Amino acid sequence: MGLATVPQPLSSLNYRIPYHMIFDHFDYKNKVANYSATHPNMPQAWTNFLQGNFIYPPFGTYRVVLKYVLPG
């Protein structure tokens, strides 16, 4: 008895990366702000980060490689 492999159609994954990026941005800003409250001589780059804005990623199609690892 043989096995038949049915070709899978191309599929797409809609991952809203800006949504996750902005929440990471808020989280990092919160951590840096909390650090700055107790460390007045914070690095200048961190001060610049706190004073800057979120940079929205350009719209487009991005190629990605997904790898799934079975747990265990």
C-alpha positions as CSV (number, residue, x, y, z in Angstrom):
1,M,0.0,0.0,0.0
2,G,1.5,3.4,-1.0
3,L,1.1,6.8,0.5
4,A,-0.2,9.8,-1.3
5,T,1.0,13.3,-0.5
6,V,-1.5,16.0,-1.3
7,P,0.3,19.3,-2.1
8,Q,-0.7,22.0,0.3
9,P,-1.8,25.3,-1.2
10,L,0.3,28.4,-0.5
11,S,-1.1,30.2,2.5
12,S,-0.6,33.5,4.1
13,L,-0.1,34.5,7.7
14,N,-1.5,37.9,8.8
15,Y,0.7,39.0,11.7
16,R,0.1,42.5,12.8
17,I,3.7,43.3,13.7
18,P,3.1,47.0,14.4
19,Y,0.6,46.1,17.1
20,H,3.2,44.0,18.9
21,M,6.0,46.4,18.3
22,I,4.2,49.4,19.8
23,F,3.4,47.4,23.0
24,D,7.0,46.3,23.3
25,H,8.0,50.0,22.8
26,F,5.7,51.0,25.6
27,D,7.0,48.3,27.8
28,Y,10.7,49.3,27.2
29,K,9.9,52.9,27.8
30,N,8.2,52.1,31.1
31,K,11.3,50.0,32.2
32,V,13.7,52.8,31.2
33,A,11.5,55.4,33.0
34,N,11.4,53.4,36.1
35,Y,15.2,53.0,36.0
36,S,15.7,56.7,35.5
37,A,13.7,57.5,38.6
38,T,16.4,56.0,40.8
39,H,19.5,56.6,38.5
40,P,20.0,60.3,37.7
41,N,23.1,59.6,35.6
42,M,21.4,57.5,33.0
43,P,23.1,56.9,29.7
44,Q,22.3,59.6,27.1
45,A,21.0,57.0,24.6
46,W,18.3,56.0,27.1
47,T,17.3,59.6,27.7
48,N,17.0,60.0,23.9
49,F,14.9,56.8,23.7
50,L,12.5,58.2,26.4
51,Q,12.1,61.5,24.5
52,G,11.7,59.9,21.1
53,N,8.6,58.6,19.4
54,F,7.6,55.2,18.1
55,I,8.7,54.7,14.5
56,Y,6.0,52.9,12.6
57,P,7.4,50.2,10.3
58,P,6.9,50.7,6.6
59,F,3.9,49.0,5.0
60,G,4.7,46.1,2.8
61,T,5.1,42.4,2.4
62,Y,7.8,40.8,4.4
63,R,9.2,37.3,3.8
64,V,9.6,35.2,6.9
65,V,10.7,31.7,7.7
66,L,8.6,29.9,10.3
67,K,9.8,27.0,12.3
68,Y,7.6,24.9,14.5
69,V,9.1,22.7,17.2
70,L,7.0,20.1,18.9
71,P,7.0,20.5,22.6
72,G,8.7,17.9,24.7
